[in-house]
Amino acid sequence: MRTRWMLGMIVAAALAGPAAQAQETNESGIRTETQERLRSGPPKIDWFNLLGALGLLGLLGLKKEHGEDSYHPASVE
């Protein structure tokens, strides 16, 4: 019964309406910021974001290991 309801909801959502097509320019002929960015070519590397991502990866080293006396099951010898 649940699968029929889920299937019905998915079909109803898919038939609700088609996606709008993207337009090259608007009526005034002015290109949007995204269109200008795409026209300018491949993106340049943002070194500050890359350095921040590296710093976030460095935070993984601060994760503590579980001690032997902590409340975690241990293998029986």
N, C-alpha and C positions, 0 to 999 in steps of 0.2 A: 504494500500500500504506500509506504514511504517513497519507494522508487518511482511510482507513478506520479505522485505529487511533485517530486523533485524534477522529473522529466517534464511535466506539464509547466512548471515554473520556468524552467530553462527555455522551453519552446516559446512561452509567452514573452519572455524577456528578449529573445532573439527576434521575434516578429513585431516588437513594439515600434520599431522605426529604424530605417537605415541610417547609417552614419553620414554626417554632412561632409561634402567634398571640400577639400582645401582649395582656396582660390589663389591665383598667382599675385594679383594686386587687387586692391579695393577700388571703389568707384572713382576716388579722387586721383588714382594713379600713384599714390605714395606707398612705397614698400614698407612693410613692417620691420621691426628690429630683427626678428628671426630671419626674415628673408634677406636682409642685409648681411647678417652673420653667415648665412649659408653661401651667399654670393662671394664673400671675401676669401673663401678657400678654407683649407684645413686649419683647425684651431692651433694656437700656440700653447706651449706647455706653461701652466700656471705653477711656478715653483713654490709659491707659498702654500697652495693646497697640497702639493706633493710632500712638502716638509711637514705639514700638519698630519697627513696620513701616516707618515713614517713615525711621528711622535705618538700617534694613537696605537700603532703596532708595538711601540716600546713599552706602553702601559701593560701589555700582556706579561711582561717580565716581573711585574709587581704582584702577580697572583700568588697567594700563599699555597704551599703544599699542605696536605693533611698531615698532622702530627700523629705519632704512634698512639698517644693517649686520647685522641679524640673519639667521638662517638660514631665510629664507622665500623661496619662488620669486617672482621679479619678472617683470613683463612685458618682453619683448625689444623694444628700440627699433629 
